[in-house]
Amino acid sequence: MKNDTHEWRLEDWREYRDQHQMTTDVSVTLRDGRSVSSSSEAWRLECEARTILKRRDRKEYLEKVRQKRGVDAAVELRNEMLAIKAQQ
């Protein structure tokens, strides 16, 4: 489930949601205007990126993502953060 960097894997979130009988997926709108499920990877990525942008330890967080999920995941997350920041 949650680890020391407070990140959720999509599969863990779905399991948690199902175990706690939470409301099923709803439609949400991404920053680029696309409508997706609230349990989609795209929504999880955007939410994680927005959360990290509020943190002071952004570089350390991205490094932990790189170590745990790999370079591609860290780059994808960083790119999402930059896209969000560019829209602000």
Backbone hydrogen bonds, N-H to C=O, Kabsch-Sander energy under -0.5 kcal/mol:
donor,donor_aa,acceptor,acceptor_aa,energy
3,N,7,E,-0.6
6,H,3,N,-2.4
13,W,9,R,-2.3
14,R,10,L,-2.3
15,E,11,E,-2.1
16,Y,12,D,-2.7
17,R,13,W,-2.9
18,D,14,R,-2.5
19,Q,15,E,-2.6
20,H,16,Y,-1.9
21,Q,18,D,-1.2
22,M,17,R,-2.6
28,V,36,V,-3.2
30,L,28,V,-0.5
30,L,34,R,-3.2
33,G,30,L,-2.2
36,V,28,V,-2.7
36,V,34,R,-0.5
38,S,26,V,-2.2
40,S,37,S,-1.9
44,R,40,S,-2.1
45,L,41,E,-2.7
46,E,42,A,-2.1
47,C,43,W,-2.6
48,E,44,R,-2.6
49,A,45,L,-2.6
50,R,46,E,-2.5
51,T,47,C,-2.2
52,I,48,E,-2.5
53,L,49,A,-2.0
54,K,50,R,-0.6
54,K,51,T,-1.1
55,R,52,I,-1.9
61,Y,57,D,-2.6
62,L,58,R,-2.7
63,E,59,K,-2.0
64,K,60,E,-2.1
65,V,61,Y,-2.2
66,R,62,L,-2.5
67,Q,63,E,-2.3
68,K,64,K,-2.5
69,R,65,V,-3.5
70,G,65,V,-0.9
70,G,66,R,-1.0
74,A,70,G,-1.8
75,V,71,V,-2.7
76,E,72,D,-2.5
77,L,73,A,-2.3
78,R,74,A,-2.5
79,N,75,V,-2.8
80,E,76,E,-2.0
81,M,77,L,-2.3
82,L,78,R,-2.5
83,A,79,N,-2.3
84,I,80,E,-2.3
85,K,81,M,-2.6
86,A,82,L,-2.2
87,Q,83,A,-1.1
87,Q,84,I,-0.6
88,Q,84,I,-0.7
88,Q,85,K,-0.9
